[in-house]
């Protein structure tokens, strides 16, 4: 099964917690899409995300038992937000025994922005769409996508990444910028005064990011496969400040060892058996730096 092979009558839930505010999208059995966004005065996401999901389903006379699949934005983004969203998605998918899909956040942002632009721009610039986010400590997370004429067909454009997400300094990004490039993403405020306004596409006035999640997930060119709840971890790109400090302290006092973590691409040599109901997906109870 791939993401675009699900029935058009399937009830699908999309969870986006990599940015503030968090948002959800529900695709109903009649193909209608419903989006909801967390309120600004809401309690911490760990306390209300599952309530948001319950209320969204209840508003349409549904429960979690009616869901056929779940998609979740898996980063990079807020450390705390990603942990909460992914843990919620993993737990629901495991408990309901339904497919779970991980959607990379930066391609989702590019797709979201390009989809909206495609409805209003007939001759897009032949440059790049650059998605950026604040990596803190003077760095930015950066990923570049093509925005050639072929990226703006009559249907929603599917972004073509040029590179993986990586870190750059603001100076490196500005030095590489051409006059036809467009910038978007939650880190735009970090360089907004150094880039012409016509090259900036702020996320704030756009619809919630979750509103494009299912469309991205179901693109004809998408080949996303369901992922085991035991395998899905947030894409952080870098550790939080607290974790980096802990790792530095550990390295200075102990011999180097291999630690299996979300930042380690090597597989666990003894992973839990995903077919055993005695081993639910692990939930990390640590509290990383809030971002």
Residue frames relative to the residue before (quaternion, step in Angstrom):
aa qw qx qy qz dx dy dz
X 1.0000 0.0000 0.0000 0.0000 0.00 0.00 0.00
X 0.1148 -0.7523 0.6435 0.0817 3.56 -1.06 0.85
X 0.7106 -0.4754 0.3042 0.4201 3.55 -1.29 0.26
X 0.7398 0.4055 -0.2482 0.4761 3.62 1.03 -0.66
X 0.5895 0.5745 -0.3803 0.4217 3.60 1.22 0.25
X 0.4515 0.6734 -0.4623 0.3591 3.58 1.27 0.12
X 0.5910 -0.5873 0.4221 0.3574 3.57 -1.11 0.66
X 0.5320 -0.6364 0.4565 0.3217 3.57 -1.09 0.71
X 0.6722 0.4650 -0.3044 0.4891 3.59 1.23 -0.24
X 0.4257 0.7045 -0.4639 0.3275 3.58 1.28 0.13
X 0.3529 -0.6960 0.5829 0.2267 3.55 -1.14 0.70
X 0.0489 -0.8329 0.5495 -0.0441 3.56 -0.49 1.23
X 0.1819 -0.7703 0.6041 0.0931 3.55 -1.10 0.78
X 0.1018 -0.7797 0.6158 0.0497 3.56 -0.94 0.94
X 0.1410 -0.7972 0.5862 0.0315 3.57 -0.91 1.01
X 0.0023 0.7965 -0.6033 0.0404 3.60 -0.76 1.07
X 0.1226 0.8103 -0.5593 0.1251 3.58 -0.35 1.26
X 0.4122 0.7262 -0.4686 0.2883 3.58 1.22 0.29
X 0.7579 0.2567 -0.1407 0.5829 3.58 1.24 -0.49
X 0.3922 -0.6620 0.5704 0.2874 3.52 -1.34 0.19
X 0.5573 -0.2645 -0.7850 0.0572 1.57 -1.75 1.76
X 0.5764 -0.5591 0.4602 0.3787 3.56 -1.24 0.44
X 0.0551 -0.8007 0.5958 0.0291 3.58 -1.15 0.58
X 0.2130 -0.7567 0.6092 0.1045 3.53 -1.28 0.55
X 0.0890 -0.7629 0.6339 0.0912 3.54 -1.23 0.48
X 0.1328 -0.7788 0.6114 0.0448 3.54 -1.03 0.88
X 0.1624 -0.7552 0.6277 0.0965 3.58 -0.84 1.02
X 0.2817 -0.7930 0.5232 0.1343 3.55 -0.51 1.24
X 0.6922 -0.5019 0.3262 0.4032 3.56 -1.26 0.29
X 0.6831 0.4376 -0.2885 0.5085 3.61 1.21 -0.38
X 0.5843 -0.6316 0.3223 0.3946 3.58 1.34 0.42
X 0.4433 0.6636 -0.4866 0.3555 3.61 1.18 0.13
X 0.2579 -0.7547 0.5863 0.1418 3.55 -1.15 0.71
X 0.0663 -0.7870 0.6133 0.0082 3.55 -0.92 0.95
X 0.1135 -0.8018 0.5862 0.0232 3.57 -0.81 1.05
X 0.0121 -0.7753 0.6312 0.0195 3.55 -1.11 0.71
X 0.2016 -0.7759 0.5930 0.0753 3.55 -1.15 0.74
X 0.5355 -0.6295 0.4473 0.3419 3.56 -1.03 0.75
X 0.4879 -0.6520 0.4989 0.2965 3.55 -1.13 0.68
X 0.5862 -0.6144 0.4014 0.3432 3.56 -1.10 0.70
X 0.7270 0.3978 -0.2410 0.5051 3.60 1.13 -0.55
X 0.3506 0.7608 -0.4817 0.2573 3.59 1.24 0.35
X 0.5562 -0.5786 0.4661 0.3723 3.60 -1.21 0.41
X 0.7361 -0.3892 0.2708 0.4830 3.63 -1.20 0.09
X 0.6215 -0.5914 0.3708 0.3556 3.57 -1.06 0.83
X 0.6040 0.5751 -0.3627 0.4158 3.58 1.05 -0.71
X 0.7076 0.4500 -0.2579 0.4800 3.58 1.17 -0.55
X 0.8235 0.3028 -0.1326 0.4611 3.60 0.97 -0.70
X 0.4694 0.6832 -0.4702 0.3030 3.65 1.11 -0.15
X 0.6808 0.4733 -0.3014 0.4708 3.59 0.87 -0.88
X 0.6080 0.5328 -0.3482 0.4746 3.59 1.18 -0.56
X 0.6093 0.5413 -0.3425 0.4673 3.60 1.05 -0.75
X 0.6611 0.5030 -0.3018 0.4677 3.57 0.95 -0.91
X 0.6550 0.5176 -0.3086 0.4558 3.58 0.90 -0.94
X 0.6947 0.4777 -0.2832 0.4572 3.58 0.87 -0.96
X 0.6238 0.5358 -0.3430 0.4541 3.60 1.02 -0.78
X 0.6699 0.4817 -0.2946 0.4821 3.58 0.94 -0.86
X 0.6696 0.5178 -0.3050 0.4366 3.59 0.89 -0.95
X 0.6009 0.5733 -0.3574 0.4272 3.59 1.08 -0.68
X 0.7533 0.3111 -0.1798 0.5509 3.58 1.22 -0.44
X 0.5433 -0.6719 0.3611 0.3506 3.53 1.27 0.68
X 0.5230 0.6023 -0.4186 0.4341 3.54 1.04 0.88
X 0.1823 -0.7282 0.6394 0.1664 3.52 -1.38 0.15
X 0.7112 -0.4267 0.3134 0.4625 3.58 -1.25 0.04
X 0.5811 0.6015 -0.3703 0.4043 3.60 1.16 -0.53
X 0.6519 0.5178 -0.3133 0.4570 3.60 1.23 -0.38
X 0.5318 0.6484 -0.4080 0.3609 3.61 1.23 -0.19
X 0.2610 -0.7698 0.5645 0.1435 3.57 -1.08 0.77
X 0.7906 -0.0574 0.0496 0.6076 3.62 1.18 -0.46
X 0.2123 -0.7580 0.6067 0.1107 3.54 -1.30 0.47
X 0.0921 -0.7554 0.6453 0.0664 3.55 -1.11 0.77
X 0.0573 -0.8002 0.5969 0.0039 3.57 -1.01 0.81
X 0.4413 -0.6541 0.5489 0.2761 3.54 -1.08 0.79
X 0.1284 -0.8634 0.4868 0.0327 3.59 -0.55 1.13
X 0.7560 -0.4404 0.2078 0.4374 3.57 1.10 0.57
X 0.5203 -0.0618 -0.8193 -0.2330 1.33 -2.53 0.19
X 0.1653 0.7626 -0.6116 0.1308 3.52 -1.32 0.39
X 0.8058 -0.2245 0.1948 0.5123 3.54 -1.22 -0.53
X 0.4916 -0.6655 0.4739 0.3014 3.60 -0.80 1.01
X 0.7148 0.4515 -0.2607 0.4661 3.56 0.75 -1.07
X 0.6560 0.5260 -0.3151 0.4401 3.57 0.91 -0.90
X 0.6609 0.5062 -0.3122 0.4577 3.59 0.91 -0.88
X 0.6499 0.5183 -0.3295 0.4477 3.59 0.89 -0.86
X 0.6764 0.4928 -0.2978 0.4593 3.57 0.91 -0.90
X 0.6896 0.4891 -0.2883 0.4496 3.58 0.83 -0.97
X 0.6958 0.4703 -0.2777 0.4665 3.57 0.88 -0.94
X 0.6326 0.5184 -0.3404 0.4640 3.59 0.98 -0.76
X 0.6438 0.5144 -0.3192 0.4679 3.58 0.98 -0.82
X 0.6720 0.4961 -0.2991 0.4613 3.60 0.88 -0.95
X 0.6553 0.5152 -0.3126 0.4556 3.60 0.93 -0.89
X 0.6702 0.5107 -0.3022 0.4458 3.55 0.90 -0.96
X 0.6694 0.4919 -0.3001 0.4689 3.59 0.92 -0.89
X 0.6693 0.5042 -0.3103 0.4490 3.58 0.87 -0.95
X 0.6563 0.5047 -0.3084 0.4684 3.57 1.00 -0.82
X 0.6963 0.4877 -0.2825 0.4445 3.58 0.80 -1.03
X 0.7411 0.4009 -0.2148 0.4939 3.59 1.04 -0.82
X 0.3113 -0.7724 0.4892 0.2593 3.59 1.33 -0.27
X 0.4542 0.6505 -0.4690 0.3881 3.56 0.87 1.07
X 0.6397 -0.5479 0.3641 0.3975 3.63 -1.16 0.46
X 0.1796 -0.7567 0.6236 0.0791 3.52 -1.19 0.78
X 0.0900 -0.7994 0.5938 0.0182 3.58 -0.86 0.99
X 0.2456 -0.7585 0.5888 0.1329 3.58 -1.03 0.85
X 0.1442 -0.7947 0.5880 0.0439 3.58 -0.71 1.12
X 0.3834 -0.7295 0.5098 0.2467 3.64 -0.65 1.03
X 0.5097 -0.7189 0.3889 0.2686 3.55 -0.74 1.09
X 0.6896 0.4907 -0.3143 0.4299 3.63 0.80 -0.88
X 0.6415 0.4759 -0.3426 0.4946 3.65 0.92 -0.69
X 0.6118 0.5429 -0.3483 0.4579 3.59 1.09 -0.67
X 0.6495 0.5024 -0.3193 0.4730 3.60 0.96 -0.84
X 0.6489 0.5105 -0.3189 0.4654 3.60 0.95 -0.86
X 0.6508 0.5127 -0.3030 0.4709 3.57 0.95 -0.92
X 0.6348 0.5472 -0.3076 0.4505 3.57 0.96 -0.97
X 0.7075 0.4594 -0.2540 0.4732 3.57 0.85 -1.03
X 0.6745 0.4953 -0.2969 0.4599 3.58 0.90 -0.91
X 0.6082 0.5589 -0.3496 0.4422 3.58 1.06 -0.73
X 0.6836 0.4719 -0.2816 0.4802 3.56 0.93 -0.92
X 0.6541 0.5106 -0.3139 0.4615 3.59 0.98 -0.82
X 0.6372 0.5698 -0.3359 0.3956 3.58 0.99 -0.82
X 0.6511 0.5168 -0.3179 0.4560 3.57 1.18 -0.45
X 0.7795 0.3280 -0.1691 0.5061 3.59 1.23 -0.32
X 0.7174 0.3848 -0.2394 0.5291 3.61 1.27 -0.25
X 0.2248 -0.7919 0.5556 0.1169 3.57 -0.72 1.06
X 0.7789 0.1856 -0.1056 0.5896 3.59 1.14 -0.61
X 0.1070 -0.8333 0.5402 0.0487 3.58 0.28 1.22
X 0.5783 -0.5774 0.4335 0.3798 3.59 -1.17 0.48
X 0.4121 -0.7130 0.5127 0.2427 3.56 -1.06 0.79
X 0.4050 0.7020 -0.4834 0.3310 3.56 0.76 1.05
X 0.6162 -0.5171 0.4268 0.4132 3.56 -1.00 -0.87
X 0.3187 -0.6570 0.6373 0.2463 3.49 -1.33 0.43
X 0.0867 -0.8097 0.5803 0.0115 3.59 -0.61 1.13
X 0.1676 -0.7818 0.5972 0.0632 3.56 -0.65 1.16
X 0.0071 -0.8146 0.5788 -0.0373 3.57 -0.78 1.03
X 0.0346 -0.7621 0.6462 0.0201 3.53 -1.26 0.58
X 0.5652 -0.6110 0.4398 0.3373 3.53 -1.19 0.58
X 0.1784 -0.7873 0.5841 0.0846 3.59 -0.72 1.11
X 0.4292 -0.7203 0.4300 0.3347 3.57 1.38 -0.02
X 0.7933 0.2788 -0.2467 0.4817 3.54 -1.32 0.31
X 0.7275 -0.4850 0.2381 0.4230 3.56 0.94 0.99
X 0.6428 0.5062 -0.3231 0.4755 3.60 1.21 0.33
X 0.2362 -0.7363 0.6141 0.1582 3.52 -1.37 0.36
X 0.3644 -0.6375 0.6172 0.2826 3.54 -1.25 0.54
X 0.0371 -0.8221 0.5666 -0.0417 3.59 -0.80 1.02
X 0.1125 0.7504 -0.6507 0.0290 3.55 -1.17 0.70
X 0.2401 -0.7921 0.5534 0.0929 3.55 -0.90 1.01
X 0.0967 -0.7863 0.6100 0.0133 3.56 -1.10 0.87
X 0.5424 -0.6084 0.4713 0.3368 3.55 -1.20 0.55
X 0.0512 -0.7748 0.6279 0.0532 3.58 -1.16 0.64
X 0.2035 0.7918 -0.5447 0.1869 3.57 0.99 0.83
X 0.7290 -0.4264 0.2986 0.4445 3.57 -1.30 0.18
X 0.6355 0.5463 -0.3335 0.4318 3.59 1.09 -0.67
X 0.6084 0.5576 -0.3568 0.4377 3.60 1.25 -0.26
X 0.7260 0.3960 -0.2338 0.5114 3.59 1.25 -0.15
X 0.0930 0.7938 -0.5919 0.1045 3.61 0.51 1.14
X 0.7108 -0.4327 0.3124 0.4583 3.57 -1.26 -0.05
X 0.6894 0.4032 -0.2744 0.5356 3.57 1.17 -0.52
X 0.7052 -0.4509 0.3155 0.4471 3.58 -1.26 0.18
X 0.4319 -0.7253 0.4746 0.2493 3.59 -0.86 0.94
X 0.2740 -0.7326 0.5978 0.1756 3.55 -1.06 0.76
X 0.4099 -0.7609 0.4386 0.2464 3.64 -0.50 1.11
X 0.2503 -0.7459 0.6011 0.1400 3.54 -1.15 0.74
X 0.2456 -0.7993 0.5258 0.1558 3.63 -0.24 1.17
X 0.3451 -0.7279 0.5575 0.2007 3.54 -1.09 0.77
X 0.7887 0.0502 0.0039 0.6127 3.57 1.13 -0.71
X 0.5639 -0.5463 0.4809 0.3904 3.53 -1.32 0.20
X 0.6284 -0.4944 0.4196 0.4297 3.56 -1.29 0.23
X 0.0984 0.7818 -0.6088 0.0928 3.57 -0.93 0.91
X 0.5003 -0.6510 0.4785 0.3114 3.57 -1.28 0.09
X 0.0055 0.7625 -0.6468 0.0148 3.55 -1.13 0.80
X 0.4790 -0.5983 0.5354 0.3550 3.54 -1.27 0.29
X 0.6294 -0.5208 0.3881 0.4266 3.64 -1.12 0.39
X 0.6303 0.5471 -0.3330 0.4387 3.58 1.03 -0.75
X 0.6437 0.5155 -0.3207 0.4659 3.60 0.97 -0.82
X 0.6512 0.5138 -0.3140 0.4619 3.57 0.96 -0.86
X 0.6858 0.4900 -0.2906 0.4529 3.59 0.83 -0.97
X 0.6377 0.5369 -0.3268 0.4454 3.59 1.03 -0.76
X 0.7250 0.4378 -0.2391 0.4749 3.60 1.09 -0.70
X 0.5146 0.6851 -0.3918 0.3351 3.57 1.30 -0.20
X 0.1747 -0.7602 0.6148 0.1169 3.59 -0.98 0.86
X 0.6649 -0.5519 0.3330 0.3774 3.56 -1.23 0.45
X 0.6905 0.4642 -0.2843 0.4764 3.62 1.20 -0.33
X 0.5073 0.6518 -0.4254 0.3699 3.58 1.26 -0.04
X 0.2140 -0.7440 0.6200 0.1278 3.55 -1.22 0.65
X 0.1807 -0.7910 0.5778 0.0883 3.58 -1.00 0.82
X 0.0759 0.7709 -0.6290 0.0656 3.53 -1.10 0.80
X 0.4873 0.6690 -0.4771 0.2955 3.56 -1.27 0.05
X 0.6583 -0.5544 0.3499 0.3700 3.57 -1.23 0.41
X 0.6628 0.5050 -0.3182 0.4522 3.63 1.21 -0.23
X 0.3651 0.7744 -0.4626 0.2301 3.57 1.28 0.05
X 0.6139 0.5819 -0.3501 0.4025 3.59 1.05 -0.72
X 0.5938 0.6020 -0.3593 0.3949 3.59 1.17 -0.48
X 0.7975 0.2135 -0.1159 0.5522 3.61 1.16 -0.50
X 0.3096 0.8135 -0.4637 0.1653 3.58 1.28 0.15
X 0.6992 0.4692 -0.2822 0.4598 3.60 1.03 -0.69
X 0.6945 0.4678 -0.2700 0.4753 3.60 1.26 -0.15
X 0.6928 0.4052 -0.2501 0.5416 3.56 1.33 0.03
X 0.5411 -0.6226 0.4444 0.3495 3.64 -0.92 0.81
X 0.5875 -0.6241 0.3920 0.3341 3.55 -0.97 0.87
X 0.6666 0.5230 -0.3245 0.4205 3.61 0.95 -0.76
X 0.6563 0.4819 -0.3212 0.4836 3.61 1.26 -0.15
X 0.6415 0.5269 -0.3150 0.4600 3.58 1.29 -0.07
X 0.0553 -0.7670 0.6389 0.0207 3.55 -1.06 0.88
X 0.1894 -0.8145 0.5383 0.1045 3.62 0.09 1.24
X 0.4783 -0.6745 0.4837 0.2870 3.57 -1.08 0.73
X 0.5536 0.6854 -0.3789 0.2832 3.55 1.07 -0.72
X 0.7494 0.3710 -0.2712 0.4767 3.68 0.74 -0.79
X 0.5577 0.6141 -0.3958 0.3939 3.60 1.23 -0.22
X 0.6312 -0.5055 0.4018 0.4297 3.62 -1.21 0.29
X 0.6798 -0.4862 0.3403 0.4309 3.61 -1.21 0.39
X 0.6030 -0.6075 0.3802 0.3504 3.58 -1.02 0.82
X 0.6113 0.5710 -0.3528 0.4193 3.59 1.05 -0.70
X 0.5584 0.6357 -0.3929 0.3601 3.60 1.14 -0.52
X 0.7251 0.3865 -0.2414 0.5162 3.61 1.21 -0.41
X 0.4450 0.7455 -0.4316 0.2446 3.58 1.25 -0.20
X 0.7113 0.4387 -0.2766 0.4744 3.60 0.80 -0.92
X 0.6133 0.5346 -0.3549 0.4606 3.61 1.05 -0.67
X 0.6398 0.5057 -0.3204 0.4820 3.60 1.01 -0.77
X 0.6520 0.5508 -0.2860 0.4355 3.52 0.94 -1.04
X 0.7884 0.3429 -0.1547 0.4868 3.59 0.97 -0.88
X 0.2975 0.7611 -0.5280 0.2312 3.61 1.17 0.32
X 0.5776 -0.6086 0.4118 0.3555 3.63 -0.99 0.77
X 0.7108 0.4463 -0.2619 0.4765 3.59 1.06 -0.71
X 0.4999 0.6586 -0.4295 0.3630 3.57 1.26 -0.04
X 0.1070 -0.7946 0.5959 0.0459 3.55 -0.98 0.89
X 0.2532 0.7952 -0.5154 0.1945 3.57 1.17 0.51
X 0.2040 -0.7675 0.6003 0.0951 3.52 -0.97 0.95
X 0.5688 -0.5751 0.4359 0.3946 3.59 -1.10 0.49
X 0.2511 -0.7661 0.5795 0.1193 3.54 -1.13 0.72
X 0.5314 -0.6264 0.4634 0.3324 3.57 -1.07 0.70
X 0.5341 -0.6171 0.4639 0.3445 3.61 -0.99 0.72
X 0.6260 0.5465 -0.3369 0.4427 3.59 1.18 -0.50
X 0.7166 0.4750 -0.2374 0.4522 3.57 1.18 -0.57
X 0.6299 0.5863 -0.3404 0.3789 3.59 1.09 -0.66
X 0.0661 0.7611 -0.6421 0.0636 3.55 -0.89 1.03
X 0.5945 -0.5745 0.4095 0.3857 3.61 -1.12 0.51
X 0.3612 -0.6826 0.5872 0.2426 3.55 -1.19 0.64
X 0.0806 -0.8443 0.5298 0.0047 3.55 -0.12 1.30
X 0.2900 -0.7586 0.5082 0.2867 3.60 1.16 -0.70
X 0.7844 -0.0453 0.0194 0.6183 3.59 0.97 -0.80
X 0.5542 -0.5922 0.4625 0.3582 3.56 -1.24 0.39
X 0.5834 -0.5490 0.4500 0.3947 3.57 -1.25 0.33
X 0.6797 -0.4840 0.3485 0.4269 3.59 -1.24 0.32
X 0.6613 0.5100 -0.3136 0.4519 3.59 0.93 -0.87
X 0.6810 0.4838 -0.2920 0.4658 3.58 0.97 -0.85
X 0.6270 0.5201 -0.3433 0.4675 3.60 1.04 -0.72
X 0.6455 0.5140 -0.3201 0.4655 3.57 1.00 -0.82
X 0.6520 0.5098 -0.3111 0.4671 3.58 1.00 -0.83
X 0.6565 0.5086 -0.3102 0.4627 3.57 1.01 -0.82
X 0.6352 0.5231 -0.3249 0.4663 3.59 1.03 -0.81
X 0.6539 0.5110 -0.3056 0.4669 3.56 0.99 -0.87
X 0.6564 0.5110 -0.3079 0.4618 3.57 1.00 -0.86
X 0.6667 0.5124 -0.3063 0.4461 3.59 0.95 -0.88
X 0.6828 0.5001 -0.2952 0.4434 3.57 1.05 -0.71
X 0.7627 0.3712 -0.1936 0.4930 3.57 1.20 -0.48
X 0.7790 0.2697 -0.1435 0.5476 3.60 1.21 -0.38
X 0.5874 -0.5451 0.4401 0.4053 3.59 -1.19 0.41
X 0.5733 -0.6019 0.4277 0.3550 3.58 -1.12 0.67
X 0.0013 0.7882 -0.6151 0.0223 3.55 -1.00 0.84
X 0.5043 -0.6312 0.4940 0.3213 3.56 -1.26 0.40
X 0.0580 -0.7983 0.5995 -0.0032 3.53 -0.68 1.14
X 0.3121 -0.7368 0.5682 0.1921 3.55 -0.77 1.01
X 0.1733 0.7777 -0.5736 0.1903 3.57 -0.56 1.20
X 0.6993 -0.4493 0.3180 0.4560 3.61 -1.24 0.05
X 0.6881 0.4665 -0.2901 0.4741 3.60 1.20 -0.38
X 0.6239 0.5202 -0.3343 0.4779 3.59 1.29 -0.03
X 0.3038 -0.7945 0.4982 0.1681 3.57 -0.58 1.10
X 0.5446 0.6045 -0.4198 0.4022 3.60 1.22 -0.10
X 0.4935 -0.6795 0.4624 0.2845 3.53 -0.97 0.85
X 0.5699 -0.5623 0.4776 0.3618 3.51 -1.27 0.54
X 0.4119 -0.7344 0.4719 0.2615 3.63 -0.65 1.02
X 0.7742 0.2038 -0.1326 0.5844 3.60 1.22 -0.38
X 0.0077 0.8356 -0.5489 0.0182 3.62 0.53 1.11
X 0.5635 -0.5790 0.4473 0.3836 3.60 -1.18 0.46
X 0.5307 -0.6244 0.4730 0.3237 3.53 -1.18 0.57
X 0.3439 -0.7781 0.4803 0.2135 3.64 -0.40 1.15
X 0.6540 0.5166 -0.3205 0.4503 3.57 1.19 -0.31
X 0.5973 0.5599 -0.3658 0.4426 3.55 1.27 -0.12
X 0.3425 -0.7441 0.5363 0.2036 3.59 -0.80 0.95
X 0.5659 0.6037 -0.3893 0.4048 3.60 1.25 0.03
X 0.7377 0.3552 -0.2099 0.5344 3.58 1.24 -0.17
X 0.1370 -0.8038 0.5739 0.0759 3.62 0.03 1.22
X 0.6647 -0.4919 0.3541 0.4368 3.59 -1.21 0.35
X 0.4939 -0.6677 0.4650 0.3065 3.55 -0.96 0.82
X 0.1594 -0.7586 0.6261 0.0846 3.55 -1.11 0.77
X 0.3082 -0.7678 0.5382 0.1609 3.53 -0.53 1.22
X 0.2321 -0.8144 0.5214 0.1050 3.57 -0.56 1.16
X 0.4508 0.6773 -0.4764 0.3334 3.58 1.23 0.06
X 0.3235 -0.7431 0.5575 0.1798 3.55 -1.22 0.47
X 0.1858 -0.8113 0.5455 0.0981 3.58 -0.05 1.26
X 0.7000 -0.4425 0.3419 0.4442 3.54 -1.29 0.20
X 0.4300 -0.7009 0.5080 0.2566 3.56 -0.91 0.94
X 0.0271 -0.8023 0.5964 0.0018 3.58 -0.86 0.91
